[in-house]
Amino acid sequence: MSIFLCSYLVNQLTHSPFLVQLVGASFFAPMFFAGAMGGVISDRLDRRRTLLGFAALLVPGAIVMAALNLTDSIKVWMVYPYMLTIGFGMVVDMTSRRAMVYDLVGPANLTNALALEALAMTGGTLVGGLAGGTLVSLLGIGEAFVLVAAFYSCSLVALLGVPRVGEKLRTGAGPNVLQDLRATFALVRNNVTLVSILGVTIIMNAFYFPFTPMVPVFAEQLNVNAFWTGVLAGSPALGSMTGTLLIARGIGIPRGHAYVGGSVVALIFLGIFASASWYPMALVALIFAGVGTSGFATMQSALVMTTAADEVRGRALGLLSMCIGILPFAMLTLGGAAEAFGPSVGVISGVVLGLLLMTIWALRRPESQRLA
């Protein structure tokens, strides 16, 4: 919801695709620069307390954004520090919360647990887009940020009810940050299956997900209001929820096939969305793109955690976070291309290149596809 609101706000203030993309770049930048350290924190510190600390920081940030918008004091530059703060929270989310899911359920139930976790994430994306667009249309963007603060508060309360688990993984010698970081990057040298998994993540985050902040730009081209912009922003989540429910019910597709195949499906339908000049077609295309991302998103963390040893699970997720951190660079590149050639040309060019690289990677590094 914060990404949608900030992207919408910057687009309304500037009508610049590049500055809109900078919203997403600010959000994902911490994942690249702090991902490895987030993994070390996950393995060394109590995951529940870490999550509680960052959740507590996000509430006042949303309140400040609400106040700035309600008093008409908001400036474009103020959006980006807010997105950076949320981005640091996402690093903790990626490395600590998902590792805590493994601690709670164990390897036998991990795929179903992460499917339900992905369902919750995509459900939040759907609600965020719809609620954000509706509130902006009916009340205003300041009131929408009030709801963001309320959601963060609910998250904080929910975390208080989560039991402490997994402390046994962080016993032993005291932390040595440099040694832990070296051990993190050693995983890349020593685990070819992990490299195969991370390669797919890099391609998807370079060529699929960078379009996300630009949804308001496409919606403006399709001549729809804030409500229908929110519907369009939430439509990938609707498709992803459908696919995730099928995965959670056990559709029998090997995890590696769902991971790679879902990525290809998502890229194809993103290309259809970018070429659409009719709102219903764009909406349906994004829904089917979301179905594809369900396989990718659900299996991504599950494959990384089952491939890594217990004592380095958080650090493996830190590497995953760093790979996702390629997004800010890809978003800025797409923003520049959109400024120069138009949003549709920029996204379609990325889709074509992404499909080409995915094919080459799948042929040269097939290890992730072999995972059952």
C-alpha positions in Angstrom: 0.0 0.0 0.0 2.9 2.4 0.8 4.5 1.7 -2.6 1.2 2.3 -4.4 0.5 5.5 -2.5 4.0 6.9 -2.9 4.1 6.0 -6.6 0.7 7.6 -7.2 1.7 10.7 -5.2 4.9 11.2 -7.2 3.2 10.6 -10.5 0.5 13.2 -9.6 3.2 15.8 -8.5 5.7 15.3 -11.3 4.3 13.1 -14.2 7.8 11.8 -14.5 8.2 8.0 -15.0 11.8 8.2 -13.8 10.9 9.8 -10.5 8.1 7.3 -10.1 10.5 4.5 -10.6 12.8 6.1 -8.0 10.1 5.3 -5.4 10.5 1.6 -6.0 14.3 2.0 -6.3 14.4 3.6 -2.8 12.3 0.8 -1.4 14.5 -2.0 -2.7 18.0 -0.4 -2.4 18.5 -1.6 1.2 17.9 -5.2 0.1 21.0 -4.9 -2.1 23.3 -3.0 0.2 22.1 -4.5 3.6 20.9 -8.0 2.5 24.0 -9.9 3.6 24.1 -8.1 7.0 20.4 -8.8 7.4 21.1 -12.5 7.0 23.8 -12.3 9.7 21.4 -10.6 12.0 18.8 -13.3 11.4 21.2 -16.1 12.3 22.8 -14.3 15.3 19.9 -12.4 17.0 16.4 -13.3 18.2 14.3 -13.1 15.0 11.1 -12.2 16.8 12.7 -9.3 18.7 14.3 -8.0 15.5 10.9 -8.0 13.7 9.2 -6.3 16.6 11.8 -3.5 16.6 11.4 -2.7 13.0 7.6 -2.9 13.1 7.7 -0.4 15.9 9.8 2.0 13.7 7.4 1.8 10.7 4.3 3.1 12.6 5.6 6.6 13.3 7.0 6.9 9.7 3.5 6.3 8.3 2.0 8.8 10.8 4.5 11.5 9.6 3.6 10.8 6.0 -0.1 11.1 6.8 0.5 14.4 8.6 2.5 15.9 5.8 -0.2 15.0 3.3 -3.1 16.1 5.4 -1.5 19.5 5.9 -0.4 19.9 2.3 3.2 20.1 3.4 4.4 17.1 1.3 7.3 17.5 -1.1 8.5 15.0 -3.6 11.8 14.5 -1.9 10.1 13.5 1.3 8.8 10.3 -0.2 12.2 8.7 -0.7 13.5 8.6 2.9 10.2 7.0 3.9 10.6 4.3 1.2 14.2 3.7 2.3 12.9 3.1 5.9 10.3 0.6 4.7 13.0 -1.0 2.5 15.2 -1.7 5.6 12.1 -3.3 7.2 11.7 -5.5 4.1 15.3 -6.7 4.6 14.4 -7.9 8.1 11.2 -9.3 6.8 13.0 -11.3 4.1 15.8 -12.7 6.3 14.2 -13.0 9.8 10.4 -13.6 9.3 10.7 -16.2 6.6 13.4 -18.0 8.5 11.1 -17.9 11.5 8.5 -19.7 9.4 10.9 -22.5 8.9 11.6 -22.6 12.6 7.9 -22.9 13.3 6.9 -25.6 10.9 10.1 -27.5 10.0 11.2 -28.8 6.5 8.3 -31.3 6.1 5.6 -28.5 6.1 7.7 -25.7 4.6 6.2 -25.6 1.1 2.6 -25.4 2.4 3.6 -22.9 5.1 5.4 -20.6 2.6 2.4 -20.9 0.2 0.2 -19.6 3.0 2.8 -17.0 3.8 2.8 -15.9 0.1 -1.0 -15.9 0.2 -0.9 -13.5 3.1 1.7 -11.3 1.3 -0.3 -11.2 -2.0 -3.5 -10.7 0.0 -1.9 -7.6 1.5 -0.8 -6.4 -1.9 -4.4 -6.8 -3.2 -6.0 -5.1 -0.2 -3.3 -2.4 -0.2 -3.9 -1.5 -3.9 -7.7 -1.5 -3.6 -7.8 0.3 -0.3 -5.3 2.9 -1.3 -7.1 3.6 -4.6 -10.5 3.7 -2.9 -9.4 6.0 -0.1 -7.6 8.4 -2.4 -10.7 8.6 -4.6 -13.1 9.1 -1.6 -11.1 10.9 1.0 -7.5 11.8 0.1 -4.0 10.4 0.2 -3.4 11.6 3.8 -6.3 9.5 5.1 -4.8 6.6 3.2 -1.5 6.9 5.0 -3.5 6.9 8.3 -4.7 3.4 7.3 -1.1 2.4 6.6 -0.2 3.3 10.1 -3.1 1.3 11.4 -2.0 -1.7 9.4 1.5 -1.5 10.8 0.1 -1.3 14.3 -1.9 -4.4 13.7 1.2 -6.2 12.5 3.1 -5.2 15.6 0.3 -6.6 17.8 0.1 -9.8 15.8 3.9 -10.3 16.2 3.6 -10.1 20.0 1.6 -13.3 19.8 4.2 -15.3 17.9 6.2 -17.7 20.2 9.9 -17.6 20.4 11.5 -20.4 18.3 14.8 -21.3 16.8 17.1 -20.0 19.5 19.1 -23.2 19.2 20.4 -22.1 15.8 22.1 -19.0 17.3 24.0 -20.6 20.2 27.8 -21.1 20.3 30.6 -18.7 19.8 30.0 -15.0 19.9 29.4 -13.1 16.6 32.2 -12.2 14.3 30.7 -9.9 11.6 33.5 -10.2 9.1 33.7 -13.9 9.4 30.0 -14.3 9.2 29.9 -12.1 6.0 32.7 -14.2 4.5 30.7 -17.3 5.3 27.7 -15.8 3.6 29.5 -15.2 0.3 31.2 -18.6 0.5 27.7 -20.1 0.0 27.8 -18.9 -3.6 31.1 -20.7 -4.3 30.1 -24.0 -2.6 26.5 -24.5 -3.5 25.7 -24.8 -7.3 22.0 -25.4 -6.7 21.8 -22.2 -4.7 23.5 -20.3 -7.5 20.9 -21.8 -10.0 18.1 -20.6 -7.8 19.5 -17.1 -7.3 20.1 -16.7 -11.0 16.4 -17.0 -11.7 15.7 -14.5 -8.9 18.1 -12.0 -10.5 16.5 -12.3 -13.9 12.9 -11.8 -12.5 13.9 -8.9 -10.4 15.8 -7.3 -13.3 13.1 -7.7 -16.0 9.7 -8.4 -14.4 9.2 -6.6 -11.0 10.7 -3.2 -12.1 7.4 -2.3 -13.7 5.5 -2.3 -10.4 5.8 1.4 -9.4 4.9 2.4 -13.0 1.3 1.0 -12.8 -0.1 4.6 -12.1 1.7 5.7 -15.3 0.1 3.0 -17.4 -3.3 3.7 -15.7 -3.0 7.3 -16.6 -2.4 6.3 -20.3 -5.5 4.1 -20.0 -7.5 7.1 -18.8 -8.8 5.7 -15.5 -9.2 7.3 -12.0 -7.5 6.5 -8.7 -9.9 3.7 -7.8 -9.3 1.8 -11.1 -5.6 2.5 -10.8 -5.7 0.7 -7.4 -7.6 -2.2 -8.9 -4.9 -2.5 -11.6 -2.1 -2.3 -9.0 -3.8 -5.1 -7.0 -4.6 -7.4 -9.9 -1.3 -9.3 -9.9 -1.9 -10.1 -6.3 -5.4 -11.5 -7.2 -3.8 -13.8 -9.7 -1.0 -14.7 -7.4 -3.5 -15.6 -4.6 -5.2 -18.0 -7.0 -2.0 -19.7 -8.0 -0.8 -19.8 -4.4 -4.0 -21.5 -3.2 -3.5 -24.2 -5.8 0.1 -24.7 -4.6 -1.0 -24.8 -1.0 -3.6 -27.5 -1.9 -0.8 -29.6 -3.5 -1.3 -29.5 -7.3 1.7 -31.9 -7.8 4.0 -29.7 -9.8 7.7 -30.1 -8.8 8.9 -27.1 -6.9 11.7 -26.4 -9.4 9.3 -26.5 -12.4 6.8 -24.1 -10.6 9.7 -21.8 -9.8 11.1 -21.5 -13.4 7.9 -22.1 -15.3 6.0 -19.5 -13.3 8.6 -17.0 -14.0 8.3 -17.5 -17.8 4.5 -17.2 -17.6 4.8 -14.0 -15.6 7.1 -12.4 -18.1 4.9 -13.3 -21.1 1.8 -11.8 -19.6 3.7 -8.7 -18.5 4.5 -8.1 -22.2 0.8 -8.4 -23.0 -0.1 -5.9 -20.3 2.5 -3.4 -21.5 1.1 -3.6 -25.1 -2.5 -3.3 -24.1 -4.4 -0.1 -25.0 -7.7 -1.3 -23.4 -8.1 -1.4 -19.7 -9.9 -4.8 -19.4 -7.1 -6.4 -21.4 -4.4 -4.9 -19.3 -6.2 -6.0 -16.1 -6.6 -9.6 -17.3 -3.0 -9.7 -18.4 -1.7 -8.6 -15.0 -4.0 -11.2 -13.3 -2.4 -14.0 -15.3 1.1 -12.5 -14.7 0.3 -12.8 -11.0 -0.6 -16.5 -11.4 2.9 -17.0 -12.9 4.5 -15.1 -10.0 2.8 -17.4 -7.5 5.1 -20.3 -8.5 8.1 -18.0 -8.4 7.3 -16.3 -5.1 6.2 -19.3 -3.2 9.1 -21.5 -4.2 11.9 -18.9 -4.1 12.3 -18.8 -0.3 11.4 -22.5 0.1 14.1 -23.6 -2.3 16.7 -21.4 -0.7 16.0 -22.5 2.8 15.9 -26.2 2.0 19.1 -25.9 0.0 21.0 -24.2 2.8 22.2 -25.8 6.1 20.4 -25.0 9.3 23.1 -22.8 10.7 23.3 -20.5 7.6 19.7 -20.4 6.6 19.3 -16.7 7.5 22.5 -15.9 5.6 21.2 -17.7 2.5 18.1 -15.6 2.7 20.4 -12.6 3.0 22.0 -13.6 -0.3 18.5 -13.9 -1.8 17.7 -10.4 -0.4 20.8 -9.0 -2.2 19.7 -10.6 -5.5 16.3 -9.0 -5.1 18.3 -5.8 -4.4 19.1 -5.6 -8.1 15.6 -4.1 -8.4 16.5 -0.4 -7.7 19.1 -0.4 -10.5 16.6 -2.1 -12.9 13.8 0.3 -11.9 16.0 3.3 -12.6 17.0 1.8 -15.9 13.4 1.2 -16.8 12.5 4.7 -15.7 15.2 6.2 -18.0 14.0 4.0 -20.9 10.4 5.1 -20.2 11.3 8.7 -20.2 13.2 8.3 -23.5 11.0 5.9 -25.5 7.7 5.5 -23.5 6.6 3.1 -20.8 5.3 0.4 -23.1 8.5 0.2 -25.2 10.7 0.1 -22.0 8.7 -2.7 -20.4 8.3 -4.8 -23.6 12.1 -4.5 -24.3 12.8 -5.8 -20.8 10.4 -8.7 -21.2 12.1 -9.8 -24.4 15.5 -9.7 -22.9 14.3 -11.4 -19.7 12.8 -14.3 -21.6 16.0 -14.7 -23.6 18.2 -14.7 -20.5 15.8 -17.1 -18.6 16.0 -19.6 -21.5 19.9 -19.4 -21.5 20.1 -19.7 -17.7 17.6 -22.7 -17.6 19.7 -24.5 -20.2 23.1 -23.8 -18.6 22.2 -24.0 -14.9 19.3 -26.5 -14.7 19.9 -27.5 -11.0 16.9 -25.5 -9.7 14.5 -27.2 -12.1 15.5 -30.6 -10.8 14.2 -29.8 -7.2 11.2 -31.9 -6.3 
